[in-house]
């Protein structure tokens, strides 16, 4: 099974958890809604990209995973590269949300940094295919959405930079390296 991060103030431990169930399947009642089909495609693509890699995954594979015709994917995404960018964007959105939600309940500079680190690690270890697919490979330089992904990543990293500012660190510690 995948390791699970258990938060304990000033302590972190890794324990065993249930195996990941694979891509999400939409319910028959909501599967026809475009936003649900899009989400199902994102889930299936993240799972395939993680398991097989981007190059080895076909749009036909992804379509089959969600029970749709391959041509129907193009209603939601213009290309496989655009789909990969959307998977990355969703992964970054999820980790950003997890960290900012955790920070809302934390007080004190060190406690806020610790809470953010724990939330980050929790998503990394337990967050499913999205974040691990994001970590695996970034879209290439000229692919759609790359600039937006870099901006989202920079915004996420800025959270941690802001958390370091109020910490009472030794003068020789570079907070930006």
N, C-alpha and C positions, 0 to 999 in steps of 0.2 A: 504494500500500500504506500501511498504518498505520506510523507511526514507532515504532521500538523503542528503549528506553533501555538503554544499555550502561553498566554500573557499572565505573568505574575509580577507585581511591582519589583523592579530591580533584579528580576530573574527571567530567563527564557529557557524553555525546554522543548525538545522535539520528541513527539510521540507518534505512534502509528495511527493511521486513519483509514477509512474505507477507500477502495480504489476509485478512480475517476470514472464516471459513467459514460463518457464519450459525448458526442454532440447532442444538443438539446433537440427534441422532436416537438413540433407544435401540436397542440391538441386539435382534434378534428373540428371543433367548434370555432376555433380562431385561426386555423391555418390559412384560410382564404384572404385574410386581411393583409394588405401590402406591408404594413409595418411589422407584422408578425412573421411574414415570409422573409423579409429582409433580415430580421434578427435570427431566424433559423439558418439562413444562408451564412451569416457572420459566424454563428456557432459552429456550423459544419466546416466552414473554411478554416477557422482557427484550429479545429481538431485535425483536419487533414494537413495543414501547413506544418503543424507541430509533429505529427506522426510520420509524414512522408517527405516533408520539405516542400517549398514553394514550387520548384521546378518540376518535381515529380507528380504534383497534384494537377488534375485536369478539372475544367469546369464541369465536365460530365460526371466526375466523381462527386463533386460537391452537390450538383443537382440531384443525383441519385440518392445521396444521403438525406435530402429533405423531401424526396418524392415529387420532384417537379421535372419538367422538360428542360434540357440544357438551354434552350433559347429563352426560356422565361427568366433566367438569371439576368439577362441583359435589360430587363425592365428596371431592375434595381441597381445594377452596376454595368458601366460601359465596357469594362474589360477585367481581366483577371488581376491586372496591376491595380486598378481602382478598388477591387475587392480586397486585395492585400492591404492597401492603404486604410480602408475602412476597418479592417480587423485590428490594425495597429492603433488607429484612433480610438476604437472601443476599449482596447486594452489599457491605453493611457488614461482614458476617461474613468475606467473602473478603479485604477490604482490611485488616481488623483482624488476621486470621491472617497475612497476608503481612508486615505490619510487625512483629508480635511475634515471628515466626519469625526474621526478619532480626536483631532486637535480641538474640536469644539468643547470637549469635556475635560481637557487637560489644563492644569495650571502650573506655573513655575517653569522656568527655562529648561532645566534638565528633564523634568517630567514630560514636557511637550516634545522634546527631542526624542526621548525614549518611546513615547507613545507613537510618534510618527515612524520611527524605525521598526517598531513591532508591527504596525499596520502594513508597512511596506513589505516586510518579510512574510507576513501572513498572506498577502496577495500573491507574492512570489511563490510560496510553498503550497498554498491551498486554493489559489484563485482560478484554477482550471487552465484551459488551453490558451485563453487570450493573452495573458501576460507572458507565458512561456513562449508562445508564438512570436510575440513582440521581441523578446530577448534573442530569439534565434537568428533573425535576419531582418535588417532594415530595407525598405524599398530602395531600389537603385537611384542614382542621382537624377535621372531624367524621367522617373516614373511619376504619375499623377499623385498629388497629395503629399509628396515628400517635404516640401517647405512647411506645410501646415503641421506635419508630424514633428518636425524639428522645433517649431514654435511651441507646440504642446509639451514636448519633452523639456524644453528650456523653462517653461512656466512651472512644470512639476519640480524640476531641480531647484528653482528659485524658492520653493517652500522650505527646503532644507537649508538653503543659504540664509534665509530670514530667521530660521530657528537657531542658527549658530551665533547670530549677532549679539543677543543679550547674555550669552554664556560667559561666565568669569574664567577666561582662559589666559594662560601665560602670554605675555607680550610677544614672544617669539613665534607663537602659533599663527600660521597663515590661515585665516578663516575662508579663503577663497581658493585654496589649492586642493 
